[in-house]
Amino acid sequence: MAISHLVSPLPSLAFFQTGNLTGRSFSLPLNPNPQFSKSRLSRERAATLVLRSKGDDSVDASDRIISAVCYFYPFFDGIKYGKFIITQYQPFQILIQPLFPAIKAFKSFPFNGFLIFIALYFVVVRNSNFSRYVRFNTMQAIVLDVLLIFPDLLERSFNPRDGFGLDVVMSLDSTVFLFLLVCLIYGFSACLFGLTPRLPIVADAADRQVL
């Protein structure tokens, strides 16, 4: 099957941030009518909330696209873990099929994964010209890819051919693949909407790396 030929030989490798909006402190004059004072204070608070909701800290479209695309990196690097589940279940084949050309290009050179890692880390994460939003999402994708070392080491040291051991390896690989797929869908869609996805396990590590 074409899909099996493609997959199995793959090698491993506060709401918005707002500043001081006005820079002034409001003081209300004494008024014998407390109801009027409360009404005026309510209007001022409402005006402040409107200003905050229309702040200029929204994520740019270019930042959203760059951040979203970065989540393909760990998925492409870990696509080999889907070799069992993709070949057995047709819905996954249909879901992944549009990505096959990009996956083949990613796997065409053995050091592509390492080169992309270096580029993302030093060109994006360590580059203050990019927004923190882009650098954080890029770092999350990098950390997620680094974590793939552990299932890879486990699979290399424990490589059964059949029986119960093979069932364990198949379950482990399928779990890793599903986790990568969920992270891709969640991270990609959240970035497109300008939200900040926080992936389990990797978000705190990414926060510490992004200054």
Salt bridges, closest charged atoms under 4 A:
GLU44 OE2 - ARG40 NE 3.54
ASP77 OD1 - LYS107 NZ 3.76
ASP152 OD1 - LYS80 NZ 2.83
ASP152 OD2 - ARG156 NE 2.99
GLU155 OE2 - LYS83 NZ 3.94
ASP173 OD2 - LYS83 NZ 3.05
ASP204 OD1 - ARG198 NH2 3.15
ASP207 OD1 - ARG132 NH2 3.12
ASP207 OD2 - ARG198 NH1 2.84
